[in-house]
Amino acid sequence: MSPTINAGDDFLVSKWSYRSADPARGDLVVFYARNVANADYLKRVVGLPGDDIQLRNGVLFINGKATHLHRTGESSVRCGDTVCHYVQFEEMLPGGRSYQIQRLAVVTDVENTTVYRVPPDHYFVLGDNRDNSLDSRMSVGFVARNDIVGRAAVRYWDGAKQRPVLESLN
């Protein structure tokens, strides 16, 4: 989920958030991934029930309309024996909600998909690190409403810097 959440970061999950409301587009949700080792996952909701979702050359399309991307920077990190070059963007969803994502500098196969129609009572989720994410495009598949544990609300520990932080995640 880099750049939003990184290995070693700690965050609070609000399990009460969805007792009386459904997840909204852009929410960071923790869910039970039945298709992947029966584990809890953290991803961002981009597709609501009935939506058509597609990625074309790394751009997210929701119901046939492209989301707005604004380039905000770039970085390089060690990837095994090589160096991976990333480009960071602010992605804006319909309705104006925005957040940071990153993609490899070159377009990869996972950034070009078929159209996914989100079934009733399910959601389409993506990781903010688009090229390195097990999400709805892959083995995670659509996330059932009943499998959502809660909304990631606050990050309170920066694992990389080993220091406390207090920042809202939504």
C-alpha positions as CSV (number, residue, x, y, z in Angstrom):
1,M,0.0,0.0,0.0
2,S,3.0,2.3,-0.4
3,P,3.1,5.2,-0.3
4,T,0.1,5.4,2.0
5,I,1.1,2.5,4.4
6,N,4.5,0.9,4.5
7,A,5.9,-2.2,6.0
8,G,6.3,-1.7,9.8
9,D,3.6,1.1,10.0
10,D,0.8,0.7,12.5
11,F,-2.7,2.0,12.1
12,L,-6.1,1.8,13.7
13,V,-9.1,0.2,12.1
14,S,-12.6,1.4,12.8
15,K,-14.8,-1.7,13.0
16,W,-17.8,0.5,13.7
17,S,-17.6,2.5,10.5
18,Y,-19.7,0.2,8.4
19,R,-22.3,-0.8,10.9
20,S,-24.7,1.8,9.5
21,A,-23.1,2.8,6.2
22,D,-21.5,1.1,3.3
23,P,-17.8,1.6,2.2
24,A,-17.3,4.7,0.0
25,R,-15.2,5.0,-3.0
26,G,-11.7,5.9,-1.8
27,D,-11.9,4.3,1.6
28,L,-9.0,2.2,2.9
29,V,-10.6,-1.0,4.1
30,V,-9.4,-4.0,5.9
31,F,-11.0,-7.2,4.7
32,Y,-10.8,-11.0,5.0
33,A,-9.3,-12.3,1.7
34,R,-10.9,-15.7,1.3
35,N,-9.1,-16.3,-2.0
36,V,-5.6,-15.6,-0.6
37,A,-4.4,-17.6,2.4
38,N,-7.5,-16.6,4.4
39,A,-5.6,-13.4,5.5
40,D,-6.6,-9.9,6.4
41,Y,-5.7,-7.4,3.6
42,L,-5.7,-3.6,3.4
43,K,-6.7,-2.0,0.1
44,R,-8.5,1.0,-1.3
45,V,-12.1,0.8,-2.6
46,V,-12.3,2.1,-6.1
47,G,-15.3,0.2,-7.4
48,L,-18.8,0.1,-5.9
49,P,-21.6,-2.5,-6.6
50,G,-22.6,-2.1,-10.3
51,D,-19.5,-0.2,-11.4
52,D,-17.5,-1.0,-14.5
53,I,-13.7,-0.8,-13.6
54,Q,-10.8,-0.9,-16.0
55,L,-7.1,0.1,-16.1
56,R,-5.7,1.4,-19.4
57,N,-2.0,2.2,-19.5
58,G,-2.0,2.6,-15.8
59,V,-5.0,5.0,-15.7
60,L,-8.1,3.9,-13.7
61,F,-11.4,4.1,-15.5
62,I,-14.6,4.1,-13.5
63,N,-17.8,3.6,-15.6
64,G,-15.9,4.6,-18.7
65,K,-14.5,7.8,-17.3
66,A,-10.8,8.2,-16.5
67,T,-9.7,9.3,-13.1
68,H,-7.5,12.4,-12.9
69,L,-3.8,11.8,-12.3
70,H,-1.4,14.6,-11.3
71,R,2.3,13.6,-11.2
72,T,3.8,14.5,-7.8
73,G,7.3,13.0,-7.9
74,E,9.4,9.9,-8.4
75,S,11.6,7.6,-6.4
76,S,13.9,4.6,-6.7
77,V,14.1,1.6,-4.4
78,R,16.1,-1.6,-4.4
79,C,14.2,-4.5,-5.9
80,G,16.3,-7.6,-5.3
81,D,19.4,-7.3,-7.5
82,T,18.1,-4.3,-9.4
83,V,16.7,-0.8,-8.8
84,C,13.0,-0.1,-9.5
85,H,12.0,3.4,-10.6
86,Y,8.6,4.6,-9.5
87,V,6.5,7.6,-10.4
88,Q,4.1,9.1,-7.8
89,F,0.7,10.5,-8.6
90,E,-2.2,12.1,-6.9
91,E,-5.2,10.2,-8.2
92,M,-8.6,11.9,-8.0
93,L,-11.8,9.9,-8.0
94,P,-15.2,11.0,-9.2
95,G,-16.6,13.2,-6.4
96,G,-13.2,14.8,-5.7
97,R,-11.6,12.4,-3.2
98,S,-7.8,12.1,-3.8
99,Y,-4.9,10.2,-2.5
100,Q,-1.3,9.2,-3.5
101,I,-0.4,6.2,-5.6
102,Q,2.8,5.0,-7.2
103,R,3.5,3.0,-10.4
104,L,6.6,1.7,-12.0
105,A,8.0,4.1,-14.5
106,V,7.2,1.7,-17.3
107,V,3.7,0.4,-17.9
108,T,3.3,-3.3,-16.9
109,D,0.7,-6.0,-17.9
110,V,-1.3,-5.4,-14.6
111,E,-1.9,-1.8,-15.7
112,N,-4.0,-2.9,-18.7
113,T,-7.1,-4.9,-17.8
114,T,-10.4,-6.0,-19.2
115,V,-13.6,-4.3,-17.9
116,Y,-14.7,-5.7,-14.5
117,R,-18.4,-5.4,-13.6
118,V,-18.6,-5.2,-9.8
119,P,-21.4,-7.6,-8.6
120,P,-24.1,-6.7,-6.0
121,D,-22.8,-6.5,-2.4
122,H,-19.2,-6.6,-3.6
123,Y,-16.4,-4.0,-4.0
124,F,-13.4,-3.7,-6.3
125,V,-10.2,-2.8,-4.4
126,L,-6.7,-1.7,-5.6
127,G,-3.4,-1.2,-3.8
128,D,-1.8,2.3,-3.9
129,N,1.4,0.6,-5.1
130,R,-0.3,-0.4,-8.4
131,D,2.4,-2.7,-9.8
132,N,3.1,-4.6,-6.6
133,S,-0.3,-5.3,-5.2
134,L,-2.5,-8.5,-4.8
135,D,-5.9,-6.9,-5.3
136,S,-9.2,-7.3,-7.2
137,R,-7.3,-7.5,-10.6
138,M,-5.6,-10.7,-9.4
139,S,-6.3,-13.5,-6.9
140,V,-8.1,-11.4,-4.3
141,G,-11.0,-10.8,-6.7
142,F,-14.1,-8.9,-5.7
143,V,-14.5,-8.3,-2.0
144,A,-17.8,-9.3,-0.5
145,R,-19.4,-6.7,1.8
146,N,-19.6,-9.3,4.6
147,D,-15.8,-9.8,4.4
148,I,-15.0,-6.2,5.2
149,V,-13.7,-5.8,8.8
150,G,-13.5,-2.0,8.9
151,R,-12.1,1.2,7.7
152,A,-8.4,2.1,8.2
153,A,-8.7,5.4,10.1
154,V,-5.4,6.6,11.6
155,R,-1.8,5.8,11.1
156,Y,0.0,6.2,14.4
157,W,3.5,4.7,13.9
158,D,6.0,5.3,11.1
159,G,7.8,2.0,10.9
160,A,10.6,3.3,8.6
161,K,11.5,6.2,10.9
162,Q,10.6,4.3,14.1
163,R,8.6,7.2,15.5
164,P,5.1,8.1,16.3
165,V,2.9,9.9,13.8
166,L,-0.8,10.8,13.8
167,E,-2.4,11.1,10.5
168,S,-5.8,10.4,9.1
169,L,-5.9,7.8,6.3
170,N,-9.3,8.8,4.8
